[in-house]
């Protein structure tokens, strides 16, 4: 089982989105979530900051923290194929209050470390997920090939809609992936899914910021 101290860190670092889904604070004052949890779209229109409306779309997301604080953040990268989005603080020179609110959240919240040790291919790897129902479930992950940007997960209990973007952590409480695709229950009531393997799926510059704890 996952140690209670790691559970506590993950739970307090987990945020929610207005439209549904979760995200997780990591070093570098970054939030990682599933791309389908954010309002970013690929329809070809320019995305701009709220102050420039109505000339473009709103380029921010509203998150809700563990302490029920509502904060606006900005997407830094959205990768719809791997279903990953990375968010951070708004520009403090134009959005001072929003930036200060986010900085305070980061100062008061211990981030979840990313696992930088590669998962051995074709070996079962214990994992744990904190669901949107505030429940921990256990399971295993398999990496079929060290070059693939995803892991195949099988959980011992059902995962319901709303858990997208939630952290998938290992026995050390380190972030391995996030919940993206849920394929439903099998005859044994196991939930399976192909989830982003963050060490392989995240952009290199994001990995560098996380590994060195460098805020934008």
Secondary structure, 3 states (H helix, E strand, C coil): CCCHHHHHHHHHHEEEECCCCEEEEECCCEEEECHHHCCCCCCCCCEECHHHCCCCEECCEEEECCCCCEEEEEEEEEECCCCEEEEEECCCCCCHHHHHHHHHHHHHCCCCCECCCCCCCCCCEEEEEECCCCCEEEEEEECCCCCCCEEEEEECCCCCCCCCCCEEECCCCCEEEECCCCCCECCCCCEEEEEEEHHHHCCHHHHHHHHCCCCC
